[in-house]
């Protein structure tokens, strides 16, 4: 199994920055794509950004140019640098990872971290 633990959420004023981090631990053979989703109140969960082990990053159009996703394969961590934050970025942010374990491939989720952007 894979455990994902997020950190770095909080309250920030519009135009400010936050950095989210996520560390994967547990028993697994390899982690494939890692990413971040978010869910605002009353809305569906949406992809924010994703990053495969060595390929091209992918961003939601709403965050492109403001957010940067990165990962450290050796430490099994993924981070999301969020700049120029807007009130509409307010949501619970979830780390996700696709991983191979002894039971096969599955997607795993963190518990979520709250990001609140005040206007």
C-alpha positions as YAML, in Angstrom:
chain: A
units: angstrom
residues:
- id: 1
  name: UNK
  ca: [0.00, 0.00, 0.00]
- id: 2
  name: UNK
  ca: [0.95, 3.61, -0.50]
- id: 3
  name: UNK
  ca: [0.41, 6.44, 1.96]
- id: 4
  name: UNK
  ca: [0.47, 10.03, 0.76]
- id: 5
  name: UNK
  ca: [0.91, 12.86, 3.25]
- id: 6
  name: UNK
  ca: [0.41, 16.46, 2.14]
- id: 7
  name: UNK
  ca: [1.65, 19.60, 3.80]
- id: 8
  name: UNK
  ca: [1.84, 23.30, 3.08]
- id: 9
  name: UNK
  ca: [-1.76, 24.45, 2.83]
- id: 10
  name: UNK
  ca: [-3.04, 27.53, 4.58]
- id: 11
  name: UNK
  ca: [-4.51, 30.99, 4.26]
- id: 12
  name: UNK
  ca: [-2.99, 33.54, 1.92]
- id: 13
  name: UNK
  ca: [-4.04, 36.82, 0.38]
- id: 14
  name: UNK
  ca: [-4.76, 37.11, -3.31]
- id: 15
  name: UNK
  ca: [-1.53, 37.51, -5.25]
- id: 16
  name: UNK
  ca: [0.41, 35.53, -2.70]
- id: 17
  name: UNK
  ca: [2.16, 32.18, -2.93]
- id: 18
  name: UNK
  ca: [2.01, 28.80, -1.29]
- id: 19
  name: UNK
  ca: [3.95, 25.61, -1.78]
- id: 20
  name: UNK
  ca: [2.33, 22.23, -1.29]
- id: 21
  name: UNK
  ca: [4.36, 19.11, -0.72]
- id: 22
  name: UNK
  ca: [3.44, 15.45, -0.70]
- id: 23
  name: UNK
  ca: [5.51, 12.47, 0.40]
- id: 24
  name: UNK
  ca: [4.75, 8.88, -0.54]
- id: 25
  name: UNK
  ca: [5.62, 6.02, 1.76]
- id: 26
  name: UNK
  ca: [4.71, 2.39, 2.19]
- id: 27
  name: UNK
  ca: [5.34, -0.78, 0.27]
- id: 28
  name: UNK
  ca: [5.43, -0.34, -3.49]
- id: 29
  name: UNK
  ca: [7.58, -1.25, -6.47]
- id: 30
  name: UNK
  ca: [7.34, 2.01, -8.36]
- id: 31
  name: UNK
  ca: [5.38, 5.23, -8.55]
- id: 32
  name: UNK
  ca: [4.28, 6.34, -11.97]
- id: 33
  name: UNK
  ca: [2.37, 9.60, -12.44]
- id: 34
  name: UNK
  ca: [1.99, 11.93, -9.48]
- id: 35
  name: UNK
  ca: [-0.29, 14.90, -9.37]
- id: 36
  name: UNK
  ca: [-2.56, 17.30, -7.59]
- id: 37
  name: UNK
  ca: [-6.32, 17.59, -7.73]
- id: 38
  name: UNK
  ca: [-8.52, 20.11, -5.98]
- id: 39
  name: UNK
  ca: [-12.11, 20.32, -4.91]
- id: 40
  name: UNK
  ca: [-13.91, 23.54, -4.08]
- id: 41
  name: UNK
  ca: [-17.19, 23.56, -2.12]
- id: 42
  name: UNK
  ca: [-20.07, 22.49, -4.33]
- id: 43
  name: UNK
  ca: [-17.80, 21.62, -7.23]
- id: 44
  name: UNK
  ca: [-16.36, 18.43, -8.67]
- id: 45
  name: UNK
  ca: [-12.81, 17.41, -8.01]
- id: 46
  name: UNK
  ca: [-10.57, 18.61, -10.84]
- id: 47
  name: UNK
  ca: [-7.05, 17.95, -11.99]
- id: 48
  name: UNK
  ca: [-4.65, 20.78, -11.23]
- id: 49
  name: UNK
  ca: [-1.37, 19.35, -12.48]
- id: 50
  name: UNK
  ca: [0.33, 16.03, -13.09]
- id: 51
  name: UNK
  ca: [3.86, 14.84, -13.73]
- id: 52
  name: UNK
  ca: [5.07, 11.44, -14.96]
- id: 53
  name: UNK
  ca: [8.46, 10.08, -13.86]
- id: 54
  name: UNK
  ca: [10.40, 11.72, -16.64]
- id: 55
  name: UNK
  ca: [7.98, 13.28, -19.06]
- id: 56
  name: UNK
  ca: [5.99, 16.34, -19.82]
- id: 57
  name: UNK
  ca: [4.01, 18.07, -17.10]
- id: 58
  name: UNK
  ca: [0.32, 18.76, -17.53]
- id: 59
  name: UNK
  ca: [-1.64, 21.70, -16.11]
- id: 60
  name: UNK
  ca: [-5.22, 22.80, -15.96]
- id: 61
  name: UNK
  ca: [-5.68, 25.86, -18.13]
- id: 62
  name: UNK
  ca: [-6.80, 27.86, -15.10]
- id: 63
  name: UNK
  ca: [-3.43, 27.47, -13.37]
- id: 64
  name: UNK
  ca: [-1.03, 27.37, -16.31]
- id: 65
  name: UNK
  ca: [1.68, 29.98, -15.91]
- id: 66
  name: UNK
  ca: [0.99, 30.40, -12.19]
- id: 67
  name: UNK
  ca: [1.53, 26.91, -10.75]
- id: 68
  name: UNK
  ca: [4.55, 24.66, -11.15]
- id: 69
  name: UNK
  ca: [4.61, 20.96, -10.35]
- id: 70
  name: UNK
  ca: [7.84, 19.12, -9.62]
- id: 71
  name: UNK
  ca: [8.88, 15.77, -8.20]
- id: 72
  name: UNK
  ca: [11.86, 14.08, -6.63]
- id: 73
  name: UNK
  ca: [11.84, 10.47, -7.76]
- id: 74
  name: UNK
  ca: [14.52, 9.49, -5.29]
- id: 75
  name: UNK
  ca: [12.52, 10.76, -2.35]
- id: 76
  name: UNK
  ca: [9.09, 9.92, -3.78]
- id: 77
  name: UNK
  ca: [7.83, 13.44, -3.29]
- id: 78
  name: UNK
  ca: [5.82, 15.83, -5.41]
- id: 79
  name: UNK
  ca: [5.42, 19.55, -4.89]
- id: 80
  name: UNK
  ca: [3.16, 22.25, -6.22]
- id: 81
  name: UNK
  ca: [4.42, 25.84, -6.22]
- id: 82
  name: UNK
  ca: [1.44, 28.15, -6.45]
- id: 83
  name: UNK
  ca: [2.04, 31.80, -7.32]
- id: 84
  name: UNK
  ca: [-0.29, 34.68, -8.07]
- id: 85
  name: UNK
  ca: [-3.04, 32.94, -6.16]
- id: 86
  name: UNK
  ca: [-6.62, 33.95, -6.75]
- id: 87
  name: UNK
  ca: [-9.72, 33.53, -4.57]
- id: 88
  name: UNK
  ca: [-11.00, 30.97, -7.08]
- id: 89
  name: UNK
  ca: [-8.01, 28.78, -6.21]
- id: 90
  name: UNK
  ca: [-9.58, 28.19, -2.80]
- id: 91
  name: UNK
  ca: [-10.15, 24.46, -2.41]
- id: 92
  name: UNK
  ca: [-9.00, 21.31, -0.71]
- id: 93
  name: UNK
  ca: [-5.95, 20.10, -2.60]
- id: 94
  name: UNK
  ca: [-5.29, 16.37, -2.88]
- id: 95
  name: UNK
  ca: [-2.07, 14.65, -3.79]
- id: 96
  name: UNK
  ca: [-2.40, 11.56, -5.97]
- id: 97
  name: UNK
  ca: [-0.05, 8.88, -7.20]
- id: 98
  name: UNK
  ca: [-0.34, 5.85, -9.42]
- id: 99
  name: UNK
  ca: [1.79, 3.04, -8.09]
- id: 100
  name: UNK
  ca: [2.62, -0.62, -8.57]
- id: 101
  name: UNK
  ca: [2.41, -2.72, -5.43]
- id: 102
  name: UNK
  ca: [2.33, -6.47, -4.86]
- id: 103
  name: UNK
  ca: [-1.40, -6.37, -5.60]
- id: 104
  name: UNK
  ca: [-1.00, -4.58, -8.92]
- id: 105
  name: UNK
  ca: [-1.49, -1.02, -10.11]
- id: 106
  name: UNK
  ca: [-3.74, 1.42, -8.29]
- id: 107
  name: UNK
  ca: [-4.25, 5.11, -7.71]
- id: 108
  name: UNK
  ca: [-3.74, 6.50, -4.23]
- id: 109
  name: UNK
  ca: [-4.89, 9.72, -2.61]
- id: 110
  name: UNK
  ca: [-3.74, 11.88, 0.25]
- id: 111
  name: UNK
  ca: [-6.06, 13.20, 2.92]
- id: 112
  name: UNK
  ca: [-6.16, 16.68, 1.43]
- id: 113
  name: UNK
  ca: [-4.91, 20.06, 2.55]
- id: 114
  name: UNK
  ca: [-6.96, 23.26, 2.64]
- id: 115
  name: UNK
  ca: [-5.88, 26.26, 0.60]
- id: 116
  name: UNK
  ca: [-7.80, 29.46, 1.20]
- id: 117
  name: UNK
  ca: [-7.13, 32.62, -0.79]
- id: 118
  name: UNK
  ca: [-8.69, 35.79, 0.55]
- id: 119
  name: UNK
  ca: [-9.56, 38.73, -1.67]
...
